[in-house]
Amino acid sequence: MLAPKASTKQTLPYALYKLDHTASRIQENDQGIAGFFAAVMKDVEIASRQAGCELIGDGGNAFLETFSSFLELSPYRPAGTFVFSTGTRLVQVRNSDAILQLLFYASQSSNEQELSLRPYESIQDHRSYQEMVDSMGTKEVNQLELHHLALDGGESALSDLGLSTSDRKCLLAAYEAEKKRVDNQSKMDKEREYKTEEKMDKEKKPKKIEEKDWIENVYKPRCLALAKGYYYSFKESPEDDDFTANVTRAELAGSFDKVFGLLKKGQLPNGFEGRSEWIELQIRYVKLVEPLDIANYHRHLKNEDTWPYMGKGRPNRYKHAQRLFEHKLLKAGRPAKEIKTSSLGSCF
């Protein structure tokens, strides 16, 4: 998954066949497996080193940055919980950035002969995986945490892996980055809780409340009570409330774009997008606010001098919400045809 299809297209079927425990015994000098292993590790090295440079803020590795720009790096990152066996203990890791680096470090060797045996040993380890799992019950599992990553190489859950100071520095950066992602999520949650502390007086404009509540509970019902409706009332904007709705629309766009920007930069936890409250919040936001964005788009005649809204005019925050909505339907077991034609229903 960390190597492009083109580099493993010829050797992958043979490697998959050899992973089967019923296949013939693999030879230590099997060139088919060795070639496959070398091709994959080449791409793993580029991906892990680039990720490592981003983690520790190493902007000076110009060669790696230039080289990687010519290649399509795999977007895959390990997910879930990985358990590394050092021979004397088990190390449990949940941080995806740290797992990627450890997978790379564990495949390295300063001994040329030992390195040449890695492909053979990897296949053998795979075939004896069940035996290793059965033996785990007799070993203590060490959870790898931030305080285990001392740079002095002292006794810790990583001491058996023989990591260098620079390796530990990269892992430390991975855990600090994860801590920052969790902090970013906590700040957003607290900000949202603060905005919903005060209830709204229906005769006043919104203050220190969730702006969507005002649009949903006050502005939209007023528009629907008029003959013009929600879309045309905002598009024509004859009332003060329409001006307030336009300001609120812009503020909400800024808030959601901020979150979307953090997601694109990887500055929120991996599980953030899967949180049900975030998915529901996005769905609610699209249904309430996108009609106003469409009205604003047509009010300024952007559909005439640029492109139709659903062509190139739709903001990425709505496209992202659409993908989350489709993923929700997929998890619910909806048929592919229904998912393909689904929409969030941001009608007027």
N, C-alpha and C positions, 0 to 999 in steps of 0.2 A: 504493500500500500504506500510505501515511501519512495517507490521507484516508478518512473514513467512506464507506461505499457510498452513503448517501443524498445526500451532497453532490456526487457525480460520476456518479450513475446516468444522468442524461440526456445528459451530454456525453462520457462515457468511450468509447462505441462510435465516435463521430466522431473522437476523438483517436487511438484505436487504428488506425482506417482511415488517418489521415494519417501515421502512423508508417511505414506500408508504403511502401517506396521506389518501388513501381510505381503508387502513387496519383498523382492530379493534383498539380501544383505548388502549394504552399501560398502564400497571399498574406500580405504583412506585416501587413495589417489584418484578418486572419481572426478574427472575433469569437467563433466557436465554440471555437477553440483558446485564445484569450485568456481566455474565461470559465472554461474547464477549468483553465488554468494558475493563475488567480487563486484558484479554489476550493481547489486542492491546496496552494498556497503558504500560504494562510491556516491550514490545519491543520498544515502543516509548521512554521510559525512557532510555533504554540502548543506542539507536541510538542518542538521543539528548545529553545525558551526554558525550558520546564519542566524538561527534562533538564539544561540548563545551570545552572539555579538549584540543582538537586539536586547537581550536580557541585561547584560552588563553595561550597555551603552557604549560599546566599542565602535566608534564611528571611523576609526583609522584603518579598518581592514578593507581598503579600497579594492584590492584585487578580488577578494571574495565577493564583494558587492557587484563588481563589474562582471565577474564570471557567472554569478547566479542570475544576472539579468538576461543572459542568453538562454537560460534553461527554464522550463516550466516546472517549478518545484511543487511537490505534492502538498495539498492543503491539509492532509491527514495529520492528526495528532492523537496520541494514545488517549483513551478514555476509560474511566472506571478505576478499579484498584488493581495494581500489579504487585506481586510478591516476588522478590529477588532472593534466591538462595545463594549464600556465600560459602556454603559447605559446613559452617559451624553455627550459623543462625539464619533466620528469615527476616527480611526487611520489607515491610509493607509501605507502599508509596501510592498516594492518590493525586499528587500534583502532576498534571499532564506534561508541563514543561520539564520538570525534573525527570519524569519517566523517559521522555525522549532522549535526554542527555545520558541517563544511566544505561539505556539500551545501547547507545553508541559506545560509551566507555567500556561496557561489559564485553564488547566484541573486539576490543583492541588488545594488542600484546606487543611487548618489546622484543620478544623472541620470535625469530622468523619461522622456525620449525613449528612452534606452538601455534603461530598464526595460520600456518598452512593446514593445520588439523581442525581449525574452527568450523569449516563447513561440515566435515564428517561428524564432529562432536555435536553440532547443532541438530543434525538429523537424529543422532542417537538419543540426545536429550528429549527430543520430541516424541520418539517412540517409547521412551520410558517415563513419559509424563505422569501417567497414572500411578506408577510406583513412587514417584517423588511426592505426589499429592497424598498418597496413603501414609508416607513417612512424616508428613507435616504435623500430624497429631502429637508427635513426641518432641517437637521443637517449639521453642518460644518465638512468638512473632513480635518483632520490634517495629513499632510505628515510627516512620521517619518524620520528625518535626523540625521546625526552624532551629531550635536550640541544639540539635544534634550536629549542626554543620559548622563546627569550629574550624577555623582556617589553620590552626596549628597542628592538625592531623592527630589529635589526641584520641583516646578511646571513645568510640561512639558506635552507633549502628552501622556506620559506613567504613569503619576501620578495616574490615576484612576485604573491602573492594579495592584497596590500594590506590585510592584517588589522590591525585596531586593537589597542590594548593590551588592551582588555577581551575581544576575540575570542581573542587569544593566551592570556589568563588562563584562559579557558574550556577551550581545548585543552590547556593545561598541566594543569589539573585532571583532564581526561579521562585523560591518560597517568599521572598520579599515582594515580588511582583504579585503573587497570589494574595498576600496580605493586603496589598494596596487595592486589588480588585474587590475584595470583601469589604474594605473600608468604603470604597466608592458606592457599593450597593447599599451599605448601611446609611450613608449620608442621604441617598435618594429616598430610602424608606422613611427616614426621619423627617425629611422635607415634606413628603406627601402627608404624613401623619399630622404635621404642624398645620398644613393648609386646611385640614378637615376638622380642626379642633373647634373653630367657631362656626356656628350655624348662621345661615343667611337670613336677613330680614328681606322678605320678598318685595318690599317697596323701595329697597335701596340697591345700588349697584354693588357688585361683589368686592369684598375686602378680605384678604387673608383666608380665602376659602379656595376650594378646588374649582377653577374656572369652568370646567366642564359642567359642574352642577348648575351654575347660573344659566348656561346655554340650554341645558336639558330641561330644567325645571321652570325657567322663566321666559327666556328669549324664544325658544322654539315653539312652545305652546302659544305665545302671543302671535307669532308669524302664521301658524297654522289656523288661528282663529280668523285671520284676514283672508280675503278672497285670493290675494296674490300668492299666499303660501310661503314656505320656508326659503326656497331658492330665490324666487323673484323679489321677495321683500328685501332680502339681503343685497341682491344684485342692484336694486334701485336705490337702497340706503337713504330713505327720506327722513328717518327718525333718529333721535339720539341713541336709542337702544341699538340701532344698526351700526352706528359708529363704535359703541362699546363692544359689540360683538366682533367687529373687525379688529379692534385692538386686542381683544381676548384671543381671537384666532391667531394673530401674529405671535402673541406670547406663548401660546400652547405649541405652536410650530417650533419656536426656539427651544422649549423644554424637551420636546420629543427628538428634535435634531441633536440636542446635546447628548441624550441617551444613546441615540443611534451612532453618534460619533465615537462614544466610549466603546460601544460594541465593535465597531470596525477596527479600532485600535487595540482590541483585546484587553481593555481595561475594566471589564466586568467579569465576574465568575462564569465558568463554562456553563453552569446550569441556569444562568439568569434568564435566557430566552425561553426556557422550558417551564418557568414558574407560571402556574395557572393565573395568578393575580395579574402578572404582566401581560399575558395573552389577552385576558378579558379586558384589561385597561386599554390595550391597543385597539381591540375590536370596537369597544365603546367610543373611543376617540375618532376612529374612521367614520363610523355611522353618523356621529354628531357634527364633525368639523369638515370632512371632505366636501360635502355639498357647498359649504361656504367657500372653500378654496376653488371649487369649480366655478362658482358664481363670480368670484373675484377674477379668475382667469379670463372668463368671457367678458366681464365688465371692462377690462383693459384691452380687449380685442387681441389677446395673445394667440388665440386660435387662428386668427387671420394672418398675422405677420410672423408667426413662428411655426407652430405645429399643433394638431389637435391634442387636447389634454391627455387622453389615454395613449397617445403616441409617444411624445417626448416631454409632455408637460407635467406628468404625475410625479410628485416628489418621492424620493426613495423611502421616506418614512412610511408611506402608504403601501409601497411595494413590499417592504419588509413585513408589515402587518398582514398583508395578503398571504405571504409565504407561511407565516405563523398560523394563520387561520386554516390554510390547506393542510399543514402538518397536524393540526388538531383533528381535522376530519379523518386524516390517515390513521391516526392513533385510535380513533373511534371505530375503525373498520369500514369506513364508507368506501364504495366502489370507485375505481380510478376515474371513470367517466364523470361521475358526479363531482369529484374533486377538481377535475380539469375545467369544468364549466362553472365552478362555484365563484361567488363574489361575496364581499362583506355587506352588500346591500346598502351602500351609501347613496340611496335614492333620494329624490327631492321630496 
